[in-house]
Amino acid sequence: MYQNKVTLTPQDILEKEFKIDTRGYRLKEVDQFLDIIIGDYEQFLLLLKDSEREKEELLEEIMSLKQEIRNLKMSIEIAKSGDSKEVTNVDVMRRLSQLEKIVYGKDEE
């Protein structure tokens, strides 16, 4: 996701060398500031990786829930379209068992 948008790595920042001028910046201050930037940059990259992983997990869960909804809708339609006008306890138990298999993913036949 972000690999193509992020130009620098923490290692690039660490290894960057600046030309020294006679009136240049204090090297120690620059190094300390770059160390802070490197630490923040590493944390930023970790946060992005964690967010990407979490997003993938949520997408998988969404797909699973959508499939479950489809299965439940199909079961409802099957239950509604029963030919028999008289519903017995056996029919109710059979439908309940089928719904439990769909919801809990059990294949105990």
N, C-alpha and C positions, 0 to 999 in steps of 0.2 A: 504494500500500500504506500508507504512513505519512502521506500528505498530510492525511487526515482526523483523525489522532491528534496531530499536532504543531501546537501553537497558535501559537508564535512563530517568526518568521523572524529571521535575523541582523540584517536591517534594522530590524525591530521593536525589537530589543534596543538597537541603536545609537541609534535616535531617541527612546527612552523618556526622558521628563523627569520628575524627581521634584520635589515641592514642597519648598521650602527653609524650614526652621524656624530659629529663632534658635539652637537647640542641635542642629542637623542634623549629618549626617556630612560628612566632608571630601570635597568634590566631586572632587578629584584622585584620591583613593583609590577612590572609587566608579567613576569613569571608567576607571581602570586595570583594576579587577576586571571591569568589564563588557566591556572589550576582550578580556580573556582568555576570558570566557564566549563572546563572539562568535566568536573563533577556534576554540574547541572545538566550538561549535555548527555552524560551517561544515564542520569535519572530520567531525562526526557525520553531517551530511546527505550528504556525499560518500561516506562508507562505506556508508550505506543505499542510495544510488543504485548503487554498485558491486555490492553484494550482490544487489540486485534484478536487475541486468543478468546477473550470473553465474547466478542462479537460473533465469532465462529460457533462457539458453544450455544449462544442464544439463537442463532439461525438454525442450528440442528434441532434445538428444542421446539422452535416454531414449526418446523417441517413435521416433526413428530406429532405435535398437537393438531396440526391441520389434518394429518392422516387419521388421527383418532376421531376428529369431528366428522370426517367423511364416512368412516366406518359406523359411527353412531347414527348418523343420518340414514344410512342404508339400512341399519337394523330397525330404525323407527318405521321406515317405509315398508319393510318386510312385515313388521308387526301389524301395521295398519291394513295391509292388503291381505290379511288372513281370510281364507275362503269361508271358514266356519263362523257363523254368527254367534254361536254359543262358545264361550271361553271357559275352559275347565281349569282346575288347579294345576293339572299336569301341563297344560299349554303355558300357563303363567310361569311355572317353574322352568320349563324348557327355554322360554324366551329370556328369563332372568339369567339362566346359565350361559346362554349365548352372549348376552351383553357383558357378563363378567369376563368371559374369555376375551372379548374385544377390548374391554377397558384394562384388564390386568395382563393381557397378552399370554394367557395360559392356553395351552393346547392339550387338554386332558380329555381326549375322546377315546 
